[in-house]
């Protein structure tokens, strides 16, 4: 490296260091003053409240958006400062904003809430909260509350790869749907076949019924056979029950894939349907299912698209 190159390199290095030192100073000079009151809480020890106050102060100042002015001497307490108290404390340090940090433990969850008041009106200009599951969650929660406030976004949306909490990483709890298998028997009658008389068939099938309280889903395999009509189908349906009692009427529909033969002609394809029925013994581990359905074949059999009317009686367990 020539002397001139070394000189340029040294000058650039000096400039980089100067900018790195000067940038925070400029940010602090432009930052808006905020009075940060002592943290308060319920079912939280004084040491944790004091530590949360100090950690939150550091994260707020790191954003460069606000500069913290600590209010008059005061220790962490259970009672949360009122808006008028917060404004009065802010006036003592000549800050236009007052920030109040509140921690509450309920069970195994620590809820952290940030409220910011405008002085001298006492108007709430920012409010946000985030739960912490484990003790290690409190630090990232405080960081996200500070970052979210500085950037005008909710703490829930201010997560980064290193601030995702254990509470958020827990799998969500879900209600368990009732699952039952059943057998059903019934008959179908073909309509709109263009024949002098409409053929019928008897049969049944198996089904798996999933009850999620406010809605029902089933998976079915059915076969109906007669002298002139045969229908083999499988598919799924969804239904809305009316009520949550032991007797629950329902309406719904679904889609099956079917193979149909009428006399000596047949075809296969999709078979949508609508259904009305009722569950008897819905609250028991054994139940009865009554259903009437109308089925449309989206494929041709004997040059037409026949419609089926079906009635079934099922038992599930």
C-alpha positions in Angstrom: 0.0 0.0 0.0 1.4 3.4 -1.0 1.7 6.2 1.5 -1.2 8.0 -0.1 -3.4 4.9 0.1 -2.5 4.5 3.8 -3.4 8.1 4.4 -6.8 7.8 2.7 -7.5 4.6 4.7 -6.6 6.2 8.0 -8.8 9.2 7.2 -11.8 7.0 6.3 -11.3 5.0 9.5 -11.2 8.2 11.6 -14.3 9.5 9.9 -16.2 6.2 10.6 -15.3 6.3 14.2 -16.3 10.0 14.5 -19.7 9.3 12.9 -20.3 6.3 15.1 -19.7 8.5 18.2 -21.5 11.5 16.9 -24.7 9.8 15.7 -25.9 8.7 19.1 -25.2 12.2 20.4 -27.3 13.8 17.7 -30.1 11.2 18.3 -30.1 12.1 22.0 -30.2 15.8 21.3 -33.2 15.4 19.1 -35.0 12.9 21.3 -38.3 13.8 22.9 -38.1 14.0 26.7 -40.2 11.4 28.6 -40.8 11.1 32.3 -40.6 7.4 33.3 -42.4 6.8 36.5 -41.4 3.9 38.9 -42.9 0.6 37.8 -45.9 -0.7 39.6 -47.4 -4.1 39.8 -49.6 -6.7 41.4 -48.3 -10.0 42.6 -44.8 -9.0 41.5 -41.8 -8.5 43.8 -40.2 -5.0 44.3 -36.9 -6.2 42.9 -38.5 -7.3 39.6 -40.4 -4.0 39.3 -37.2 -2.0 39.9 -35.2 -4.1 37.4 -38.0 -3.8 34.8 -37.9 0.0 35.2 -34.2 0.1 34.5 -34.2 -2.3 31.6 -37.1 -0.6 29.9 -35.4 2.8 30.3 -32.3 1.4 28.5 -34.4 0.0 25.6 -36.3 3.2 25.2 -33.1 5.3 25.0 -31.6 2.8 22.5 -34.3 3.7 20.0 -33.1 7.3 19.9 -36.7 8.4 19.7 -37.1 9.4 23.4 -34.8 10.5 26.2 -35.8 9.3 29.6 -36.0 11.7 32.5 -36.4 9.9 35.8 -39.0 11.4 38.1 -38.6 12.4 41.7 -37.4 9.7 44.1 -39.9 6.9 44.4 -39.9 3.2 44.8 -41.9 0.5 43.0 -45.4 0.2 44.4 -48.5 -1.8 43.9 -50.8 1.1 43.1 -50.7 2.3 39.5 -50.2 6.1 39.1 -53.3 7.9 37.9 -53.1 10.1 34.8 -53.1 13.3 37.0 -50.2 11.9 39.1 -48.3 10.9 36.0 -48.7 14.4 34.5 -47.7 16.0 37.8 -44.5 14.0 37.9 -43.8 14.8 34.3 -44.1 18.5 35.1 -41.4 18.3 37.7 -38.8 17.2 35.1 -40.3 19.4 32.4 -41.2 16.5 30.1 -44.2 16.6 27.7 -44.9 12.8 28.1 -45.2 10.5 31.1 -44.7 6.7 30.7 -46.2 4.3 33.2 -45.1 0.6 33.3 -47.4 -1.9 34.9 -46.7 -5.5 35.7 -49.3 -8.1 36.8 -48.9 -11.8 37.5 -51.9 -14.0 37.1 -51.2 -17.7 37.4 -48.1 -18.4 35.5 -48.4 -15.5 33.1 -46.9 -12.0 33.7 -48.7 -9.3 31.8 -46.8 -6.1 31.1 -48.6 -2.9 30.1 -47.2 0.4 28.9 -49.3 3.6 29.1 -48.1 7.0 27.9 -49.8 10.2 28.9 -49.6 13.7 27.4 -48.8 16.6 29.7 -50.5 18.7 30.8 -53.8 17.3 29.5 -53.4 13.8 30.8 -54.6 12.3 27.5 -53.5 8.8 26.7 -51.4 8.9 23.6 -50.1 5.3 23.6 -51.2 2.1 25.3 -49.8 -1.4 24.6 -49.3 -4.7 26.4 -47.7 -8.1 26.0 -47.7 -11.2 28.1 -44.6 -13.0 29.3 -44.8 -16.7 30.1 -41.5 -17.6 31.6 -39.2 -15.3 33.7 -36.8 -15.1 30.7 -39.7 -13.6 28.6 -39.7 -10.3 30.6 -36.5 -8.9 28.9 -37.8 -9.4 25.2 -41.2 -8.2 26.2 -39.8 -4.9 27.6 -37.6 -4.5 24.5 -40.6 -5.0 22.1 -42.8 -2.5 24.1 -40.0 0.1 23.9 -39.4 -0.6 20.2 -43.0 -0.7 19.3 -43.7 2.6 21.0 -40.8 4.3 19.3 -41.9 3.1 15.9 -45.7 3.4 16.4 -46.5 -0.3 16.1 -47.9 -2.8 18.5 -45.5 -4.8 20.5 -47.1 -8.0 19.2 -46.0 -7.0 15.7 -42.5 -5.8 16.8 -41.0 -9.3 17.2 -37.6 -10.1 15.8 -35.8 -13.4 15.7 -34.2 -12.7 19.2 -37.3 -11.3 20.9 -39.9 -14.1 20.3 -41.1 -15.1 23.8 -41.6 -18.6 25.1 -45.2 -17.7 25.6 -45.6 -17.1 21.8 -43.6 -20.3 21.0 -46.1 -22.5 22.9 -48.5 -24.5 20.7 -52.0 -23.1 20.8 -54.6 -25.1 22.7 -57.5 -26.4 20.6 -60.8 -28.0 21.4 -61.0 -31.7 20.8 -63.6 -32.7 18.3 -65.7 -35.8 19.0 -64.9 -38.6 16.5 -67.3 -41.4 15.9 -67.6 -44.1 13.2 -71.0 -45.3 12.0 -73.0 -47.6 9.8 -76.1 -46.6 7.9 -78.7 -48.2 5.8 -81.3 -46.7 3.4 -82.6 -46.4 -0.1 -82.2 -44.1 -3.1 -84.6 -43.3 -5.9 -83.4 -42.0 -9.3 -85.3 -39.0 -10.7 -85.1 -37.2 -14.1 -83.9 -40.3 -15.8 -86.2 -39.9 -18.8 -87.5 -43.5 -18.2 -91.1 -44.5 -17.9 -90.5 -45.5 -14.2 -87.7 -44.3 -11.9 -85.5 -47.1 -10.6 -84.7 -47.5 -6.9 -81.9 -49.2 -5.0 -81.3 -50.2 -1.3 -78.0 -50.3 0.5 -75.9 -48.3 2.9 -72.4 -47.6 3.9 -69.9 -46.5 6.6 -69.1 -43.0 7.8 -66.8 -41.1 10.1 -68.5 -38.2 11.9 -66.5 -35.4 13.5 -68.4 -33.1 15.9 -66.8 -29.8 16.6 -69.9 -28.5 18.6 -70.8 -25.6 16.2 -70.3 -27.6 13.0 -70.1 -31.2 11.8 -68.0 -33.0 9.2 -68.3 -36.5 7.9 -66.4 -38.8 5.5 -68.6 -41.4 3.8 -68.4 -44.5 1.6 -71.8 -45.8 0.3 -73.2 -48.4 -2.0 -76.8 -48.9 -3.2 -77.8 -51.7 -5.5 -81.0 -52.7 -7.2 -82.2 -54.6 -10.3 -81.8 -51.5 -12.5 -79.8 -49.0 -10.4 -76.4 -49.1 -8.9 -74.5 -46.3 -7.1 -71.1 -46.5 -5.5 -69.8 -43.2 -4.0 -67.3 -41.7 -1.5 -66.8 -38.2 -0.3 -67.2 -35.7 2.5 -69.8 -33.2 3.8 -70.2 -30.3 6.2 -73.2 -29.5 8.3 -74.5 -26.8 10.7 -76.4 -28.2 13.7 -79.3 -26.3 15.3 -78.6 -26.4 19.0 -76.2 -28.4 21.2 -78.6 -30.7 22.9 -79.1 -34.4 22.8 -81.4 -34.0 19.8 -79.7 -31.8 17.2 -81.3 -31.2 13.7 -78.8 -30.1 11.1 -78.5 -28.8 7.5 -75.6 -29.1 5.1 -74.1 -30.6 2.0 -71.0 -32.0 0.5 -69.3 -33.6 -2.5 -68.8 -37.2 -3.5 -67.2 -39.0 -6.4 -69.6 -41.7 -7.7 -70.0 -44.5 -10.2 -73.6 -44.9 -11.3 -75.3 -47.5 -13.6 -78.9 -47.3 -14.8 -80.0 -50.4 -16.7 -77.2 -51.1 -19.1 -75.6 -47.6 -19.1 -73.2 -46.1 -16.6 -70.8 -43.3 -15.9 -68.7 -41.7 -13.2 -68.0 -38.2 -11.8 -68.7 -35.7 -9.1 -71.9 -35.9 -7.1 -72.8 -32.8 -5.0 -75.6 -33.0 -2.5 -77.6 -31.2 0.1 -78.9 -32.9 3.2 -81.2 -32.3 6.2 -81.1 -34.6 9.2 -81.0 -35.0 13.0 -78.6 -36.5 15.5 -80.3 -38.5 18.4 -78.1 -39.1 21.4 -75.5 -36.5 20.4 -74.3 -36.2 24.0 -73.7 -39.9 24.3 -71.0 -42.1 22.9 -73.6 -44.0 20.9 -76.0 -42.1 18.6 -78.6 -42.4 15.9 -78.5 -40.4 12.7 -81.5 -39.7 10.4 -80.9 -38.0 7.1 -82.6 -37.1 3.8 -80.5 -35.9 0.9 -80.8 -34.7 -2.7 -77.9 -35.7 -5.0 -77.0 -34.3 -8.4 -74.8 -36.2 -10.8 -72.6 -33.9 -12.9 -72.1 -36.6 -15.4 -74.3 -38.3 -18.0 -76.1 -41.6 -17.6 -78.4 -42.7 -20.5 -77.9 -39.2 -22.0 -79.2 -37.3 -18.9 -77.9 -36.0 -15.5 -80.1 -38.0 -13.1 -81.0 -36.7 -9.6 -81.1 -39.0 -6.6 -83.3 -38.7 -3.6 -81.9 -40.7 -0.6 -83.1 -41.5 2.9 -80.8 -43.2 5.5 -80.8 -44.3 9.1 -77.4 -44.6 10.8 -75.9 -45.6 14.1 -72.5 -44.3 15.2 -70.3 -45.2 18.2 
